[in-house]
Structure formats: structure tokens, C-alpha cells
Amino acid sequence: MDKNHFLQSFAEQFDDTDPSTITLETHFKEMEEWSSMVALMIIAMVDEQYSKKITGADLREANTIEQLFERVSSK
């Protein structure tokens, strides 16, 4: 699993946010566009692209995209 590919896939889930402003250090839950719908899209993206299951708890416990990547990688 590649961090940069994960970051790109994560950024693609946002319609109105410039992908170049999203980094591994981004606190994704603080993003203006973050919502429960985006959270579901992230869960689906992880399942489809990485064949891994994450939960709402995984999203709640991660603060940055890199922390979420680490959680996904460890599954």
C-alpha cells in the first residue's frame, strides 16, 4: 500500500476542496467539506481499492490522513 496513492484516493472523495491542499498531515475531520457522507465514501473507497474494512471507530480514532493510512495498513 502506497501512502501517496492513498492520499490521492482520499482527496478524490472531496468535490469542492483543492486536492493540492490535502496532505498526509491534514486533520481531515477539520476540513470544511467533511461530513458523514464523506466518511461513508472514505469507508467505501478503502473497501473497493484496498479490500480492507474500516469502521466509524477507525475514522474517529485517526486525526490525520497519515494516521488513517496507518490504521488501514495494519488491517
C-alpha positions in Angstrom: 0.0 0.0 0.0 1.4 3.3 -1.1 0.9 6.5 1.0 0.8 8.8 -1.9 -1.8 6.7 -3.7 -3.9 6.6 -0.5 -3.6 10.4 -0.2 -4.7 10.9 -3.8 -7.7 8.5 -3.4 -8.7 10.2 -0.2 -8.5 13.6 -1.8 -10.7 12.5 -4.7 -13.6 12.0 -2.3 -14.0 15.7 -1.9 -15.8 17.8 -4.6 -15.0 21.3 -3.5 -11.6 21.0 -1.8 -8.5 21.6 -3.9 -6.6 18.3 -3.8 -3.3 20.1 -3.6 -4.2 21.5 -0.2 -4.7 18.0 1.2 -1.5 16.4 2.7 -0.8 13.4 4.9 -0.7 15.8 7.9 -4.2 17.2 7.1 -6.6 16.9 10.0 -9.4 15.6 7.8 -12.3 16.0 10.3 -11.5 19.7 10.5 -12.0 20.1 6.7 -14.9 22.3 5.8 -16.3 19.7 3.5 -16.0 16.8 6.0 -19.4 15.2 6.7 -20.9 11.8 7.5 -21.4 11.3 3.8 -17.7 11.8 3.0 -16.9 9.4 5.9 -19.0 6.7 4.2 -17.3 7.5 0.9 -13.9 7.0 2.5 -15.0 3.7 4.1 -16.3 2.5 0.6 -13.1 3.7 -1.1 -10.9 1.7 1.3 -13.1 -1.3 0.8 -13.1 -1.1 -3.0 -9.4 -0.1 -3.6 -7.7 -1.9 -0.8 -10.1 -4.7 0.1 -9.9 -3.7 3.7 -12.7 -2.9 6.1 -12.6 0.2 8.3 -15.2 1.4 10.7 -16.5 4.6 12.0 -14.3 4.0 15.1 -11.3 3.8 12.9 -12.2 7.2 11.5 -12.9 8.7 14.9 -9.6 7.4 16.3 -7.5 8.9 13.5 -6.8 12.6 13.3 -4.7 12.9 10.2 -4.8 11.2 6.9 -1.5 9.6 7.7 -2.9 8.1 10.9 -5.8 6.7 8.9 -3.4 5.3 6.4 -1.6 3.5 9.2 -4.8 2.1 10.6 -5.8 0.8 7.1 -2.3 -0.6 6.6 -2.4 -2.5 9.8 -5.7 -4.4 8.9 
